[in-house]
Amino acid sequence: MIKNLSWRNLVRKLRKHGFDGPYSGGRHLFMAKGEVKIRIPNPHRGDISKHLIAEILRQAGIGFDEWGRI
């Protein structure tokens, strides 16, 4: 199950899944794992919605089950 996360926790979990970064790249930051680059939202006060996290996971090729295990 996906839930809202803070920006810091999103980055932490993506790093556990093997992504490096975040790196600056234009308007948004991105994280990379090999040839895969995913854009992540800029840090802000509120949590990131579960809908945006689901889209980031889809682009990263991470399944919901895999995301929940870490």
Steps between C-alpha positions, in 0.01 A plus 500: 500500500630840404458792735597866500868559580721791585757597237781377723342157548435468125868564425605260776283218363613559142862478614423165666372387160837587343442852370769767536440867551309721508672708234393838367371501147297791376176566681493174694747281679561150372637171626678240289557125498705391203323632191175572685443860606193605691390853579401568857319803639695782656506500882203672659324506833214258443506130427511365146167345401466126453387565141824678411703231678317234294597684179864528613507127576351419159773702328765336720374150425439423868193294583273586792587173676873563459459859628315383809765245598764766558 
